Structure formats: C-alpha cells, structure tokens
Amino acid sequence: MAQTYRPCEVLVIDDASGDDSVGAVGALGGSVKVLQSECRVGYIANRNRGFREATGDVVFSIDDDAYFADADVVARTMRCFEERPDVGAVAIPFIEPLARRSQSSLRSRTRAIPGGDMSGYTGCAHAIRRDLALDLGGYREFLVHQGEERDLCIRMRDAGWRIVYGNAGFIVHMVSPKRDADRVSYYGIRNQILFEWLNTPLRHLPVRLVWSPIASLRYRFTLKSLPIKLRAIWAGFSESVRRSASRRPVSPETYRQTRALPGHGPEDWSGPIPPPCGRDAIGPREFAAESRGSA
C-alpha cells in the first residue's frame, strides 16, 4: 500500500489461516482484496490463483515473512518491463538480515548484476508478466512444495523470454523459523528429480538422474536424515513415471545457458534490519525478537 507506483492492486491470499489475518488486513483500510481458502491448498496453488485473480499486467509476489524496504521497488521494477519487452520476469534484490539458512542462502551469495540475465528468481522477491505466466500454465501444482520457480523459469527461457536482475531497493526476507525441515528436504529432493525428468534434454538426462540422487544423499548426510532422503528419491522417480506425459525437455541451448547463469540469492548485508517502507507496518525488530525466541 505504501508503494508509489499507480495503479497498484493489492491482493492478500489467506490459506485457511487459524488466526485473524483477514481481520488484520481489513483493518488496514484501502483497496486491498483478500482471497480466502476454506481449506489449505499450499502456496503453489495460491500463486496460480493470484495470477488468475489479478488484473494488472505484472504480478509482484512476496511471502508472508518478507516486506518492501523502499517505496519505489514496484515503480523501478516496472521500468524494467516497460523498457525491455523481452523481459518476462525480474528477480528483485533481497536481503536476509537474520542470516537464517533459507533455501536461497544455501547457495553462495548472488553474483548477479543489475540488468544481467538470471537462471531464475526466488519466490519471496520477484515480478512476472501475468499473461506470460498464464500462457505457460502457471506453476505445476503437482510439485506441491519447493522448486516451482525454477521449473517455470526454465520453461520461460525456452519460450524466448529473459529473466533479469532488478535494480530496485531491497525486499527484506526475514525467513520464518516455523519451517518443517523434513518437509523441505523431502520435496526439495523429490522435485529436483522431477525437474530433471520434466525439463532436461535427453542427452543430459541419464547423468542428471544419477547425479541428483547421489548429491542429495551426500548433502548434510546424517543417519537420521537417510530414511526421509530415500523416501524422497523413491517418490521422485515414482512421480516421474506418473508424469511421463508432462515431459517437455527444453532445448540443449536453453539448458546450457540456464546452468551457466547466476541464481537468485540474497545480497550481502551486515547492517541493521531496514524498517518497512510503510509508516504503519509491523516493525521488523519486533518480528526478529519474536522469531529468535521461537527458533
């Protein structure tokens, strides 16, 4: 609501929460549209719902543990789309001041430059052309959790669109501590195998289907983690068989370029936690204190 770009439609999607999120959003006033689910369907399905319900040309998506630090993030990002018609999505710069290990920060810090091509974007900080997302069929909902952005981005690049790094101010990603580590691991491994099956060109596929499970087993290996990793690998191959009709490998050139391009990770940050750009927004320092207490 504090963004300077106009017109700027605001949608809040509530996935059958058990608190008073809907009432809190209503108390803010303004033209905020709240979309409620009667039962939980997950964020992938809800992001697709956002594409369908939005009326603007470009959809900005941030998570419930992220906020805009500057009021002109939308305006500056929109200029990327207006000035470059071949850009399908923009990876917006973001920081993680609490230094928690989110999926994005498991990799090395971003080496992207403003305007440079990216392999994809991270869900907490991006913008995408709405019609393009719908034309590509949106996110694949059978992925359930994890990895849907990477899958959509490689299909986008294969269709001839670019994903670039933005030059706007930061989105601040606080990284909620309330994460189910087993669920993240399970779907991360399962969906990595699915990604390879659905998108990898045939000549690279055998190597990737062997290497991905091995890499998953080796990463942070403990005997405690072994059962869930093995279940995830089995689920990945089983789901790949079920989704054989959905296999649409990208071109070898798209695959090569995607693997060579930088990913979307957090910028280095050692300063204080930036406040939200809205005057009446919830204070991040209060959130940080509460999160540390429950981590």
KASULKA-V605497 format. One record per pair of residues at least 12 apart in sequence whose C-alpha atoms are under 6 Angstrom apart, sorted by sequence separation. I is the first residue (numbers start at 1). GAP is how many residues later the second one is. If there is no record, write none. Layout:
I & GAP
I & GAP
//
This chain:
11 & 21
13 & 21
16 & 21
10 & 22
11 & 22
12 & 22
13 & 22
14 & 22
15 & 22
16 & 22
11 & 23
16 & 23
16 & 24
15 & 25
91 & 30
120 & 30
92 & 33
120 & 33
92 & 34
91 & 35
90 & 36
90 & 37
89 & 38
89 & 39
88 & 40
88 & 41
146 & 42
190 & 42
194 & 42
189 & 43
190 & 43
193 & 43
118 & 45
190 & 45
117 & 46
118 & 46
186 & 46
190 & 46
194 & 46
117 & 47
116 & 48
201 & 48
115 & 49
116 & 49
198 & 49
199 & 49
200 & 49
115 & 50
198 & 50
199 & 50
114 & 51
199 & 51
201 & 51
114 & 52
114 & 53
63 & 61
62 & 62
62 & 63
61 & 65
60 & 66
4 & 67
60 & 67
3 & 68
4 & 68
59 & 68
2 & 69
3 & 69
59 & 69
5 & 70
58 & 70
58 & 71
59 & 71
57 & 72
58 & 72
57 & 73
88 & 73
90 & 73
87 & 74
88 & 74
89 & 74
90 & 74
91 & 74
92 & 74
86 & 75
87 & 75
88 & 75
90 & 75
91 & 75
87 & 76
90 & 76
94 & 76
93 & 77
94 & 77
95 & 77
96 & 77
94 & 78
95 & 78
96 & 78
51 & 79
48 & 90
76 & 92
158 & 92
73 & 95
45 & 96
73 & 96
158 & 96
44 & 97
70 & 99
69 & 101
69 & 102
68 & 103
67 & 104
67 & 105
66 & 106
66 & 107
66 & 108
65 & 109
65 & 110
65 & 111
177 & 118
119 & 139
119 & 142
122 & 142
118 & 143
119 & 143
121 & 143
118 & 144
119 & 144
110 & 155
109 & 156
109 & 157
105 & 160
104 & 161
95 & 171
94 & 172
95 & 172
97 & 176
71 & 206
69 & 207
70 & 207
68 & 208
69 & 208
2 & 276
//
